[in-house]
Each structure stands twice: as C-alpha cells, then as structure tokens.
Amino acid sequence: MRIVVTVGGYRRMRVKSSVFAVISAVVWLLAANLAVGSTQAQAAAPSNHQVGTYFIKLPPAPRGAHSAAALAPDATSPWIDPSVNTTENDPGDIVPCHSGVLCPAVWDPTTAKWKVFNLSRCALYKVFYWNDWGQYVDNQTGGVESRYYDQGYNIVNRFWPTGDAIFDQRWDEVYYIRNCF
C-alpha cells in the first residue's frame, strides 16, 4: 500500500507503509510505555512490599478485655488443629496477610494480644477457645469458597476471596473452618 501526502495540491512526500509496519510501531510504543510505567510503580512501592500482600490494621481490644497485667489465671489461648503459622500482635498493629492465605484474627486473653492465624493449606480446621468478636481477611487465590461451621457442621458464614476487605466475625459460634471448598 502506498500513501501519498499532498500539501496544497502538490505532491511533497511519499511514505511507503504496510499494515505490519503500523502494527509493529504501535506494539513498540505500548511496550515502551508499559516498561516505563511498571518501573515507576516498582520504584514507588516500599522495600518490604510483596505483590498480593494486604495489610490489616488490627482493632482495639474487645470490650471488657483485661490488660496483660490483669489476666485471668484460668484463661486459655486460642489454637487450631491442624496447627498453622500464627503471629501475636498488639491492638492497632498493622500485619500482613499474604497472597493465598485466609487470615482470621482472634483475641488471646492470656496475652492481651490479637493472634492472627495463617491458613494457607486447604484443610478442615477445628478451632479451640476462639471467643468474642474478631476479624478476618480472605486473601486466597483462585476464587475458592471458604466456610465457617458451628458445632453441628451447619454453615455460619461462607465467603469468597476479597483480598483487601476486612470482615468482623463472632468467633463464639465457629467450631470449624474449611478454607477451600
């Protein structure tokens, strides 16, 4: 294909072009723009940023919770079976929930801290001494459904990954968690 450019009725220049050349130029421009854009985004991210990681700001201690100095001697720390990686955090701390993980936060009356459980393996978990209100973030991948069950395996809550949304949950009614259905 030939394109002839005329100005004022006079032929000034001939430009030989093909569909391939036009497409190549557009692709090259898009690639150059994406390379510059992604470099800028990486430069702006903090050094500890991980793709797909969301950060949770833990809430204040539950109403009526005791301070660490006034803990009840008969209190029991929340736990889960099978066991998972957990972290203990002060109210107001900002903690990561990595990609592929369901992150429930449960108040631990023995330490006056939030215990964040990292459920990354597909399993049916049994929870123990999960009391009062807490929160969770579902940062799993692949659109899997998660379910919280009561003592009789009735569904208390069912949800899908949302990543950066934090949800409240009454843990007293939860006895089992299946993080992938």
N, C-alpha and C positions, 0 to 999 in steps of 0.2 A: 504494500500500500504506500502511496506517495501522498504527502501533504504539501501543498504549495501555499505559502503565505504571501499574500499580496498587500501592499500598502498603497492607497491612492491609485489603484488601477495598474500599478507597476509590480512586476514580479521581483521581489527582493531576495528571497532565500528559499532554498528547497531543503526540506527536512525529510529524510527517509526514516520511517518508523515502522515498527511491527507491533503486533499485539504482545508478543513476547517481551520486547524491549520495554513497553509501557508497564506491563505486569512486573517485570524484574525491578524497575525503578521504584514502583510502589512498595514492593516487598522489602527492598533495601531500606527505604525510608522508614517503614514500620519497624523493621528490625533495629535500626539505629535508634529510633525513638524509645523502643522498649528497653534497650540496653541502658540508655541514659536514665530512664525512669526507674528501673529496678536498682541501679546503682545509687540513685538518690534515696530511695526507700530504705535500702540497707544502711546507708550512712546515718539516717535519722533514727534508726532503731537502737535501743540501748544494747550495751555489750552482752547482757545476760538474756536477751530476747531469744525465744525459740519459737519457730513457726508452729502455730496451732496451740500454743500455751496461753491459757487465760488466767488472770489473776483475780483472786477472790479477797474482798475485804471482809474479814470475819466480824460478826455483830458483837455488841456488848454482851456481857454475861447474862444468862437468863435471869428473870426477875426472881428474887429470893435466893439466888445462888450465894454460897458462902465464899469468903476470901480464902486464899491458901492458908492463912494463919488460923482460920476458924473452921477448918474442915471437919465434917462428921467422921468419927472413927469407924463407923460401920458402912461407909460409902464404898462402892465397888466401881472400878474403872471400866468403861465400855470396851468391849472387844468383839471380834468377829471370827467365824470359822468357815472356810479355811482362812488362815491368817494372811494379812496383806501388809504392805508398807504403810506406816502411819507417821504423822507428824503431830507434835503438840505445840499449840500456838496460843498466844495471849489474845484476848479480845481486841479487835481493831487491827490486828496484824494482817498483812497482805501476803497471801500464799498462792503458789502456782497450782493449776490443775492442767496437767499435760494432755496433749492430744492422745486419744484412745483410752481415756480414763474417766470413770464416774467417781466424783469426789464428794461424799457426804461428810458434813461437819457435825460432830456430836459433842455436847458438853461433858467434860470429865470432872465430876465432883471431887475426885481425890487429889486433883492438881489445880483446880480452878482455872483450867485452860480448855480450849477447843481441841478436840482430837479429829484430825482430818484423815479419813481412810481413803487409800488409793486403789480402787477396784479396777484393775486393768485386765485381769484374766476372766474369760467367760465362765461363770460358775453360778451355782445356787449357794448363797451365803446365809448362814444363821448368825443373827446378831444377839448380843447379850448386854444387858444393862444400858440400852440406848433409851434414855428418858428425856422428857420435856421436849421443847422445840429445838430445832436446828435448821441447817440449810444444806443444799446440795447443788452441784453443777454437773451436768452431763456433757462431757467433752469427748465422748466416744465417737468413733468414725463409722461410716457405712450405714447410717440411719437405723441402727438396731433399736429395738424396743426394750426398755427396762421396766421391771415391775417390783413394787414393794408389796409384801403379803403380810396378813395378820397371822395369828397363831393357828387358825384353821385353813391356811393357804388361800384365803379369799383375797382378791386384789384390793389393796388400799389405795394404790397410786400406780399409774402407768404413764410412761412418758418416752419421748424420743430426744436425741441429742439436740441441744440448742447452743452449746459452746459457752457463750459469754453471759447467759441469763442465770441468775441465782434464784433458787426457789426455797421457800420455807417448807418445813415438814415437821409434823408432830411425830416424834420417834416412839412414843409410848405404844402406839398401835402397830409398829413394824416389828416383825419377828424374822422375816426372811427377805433377801434381796436377790433377784436374778437380774444381772446387768446386761444380758443379751438374750433376746427372745426371738 
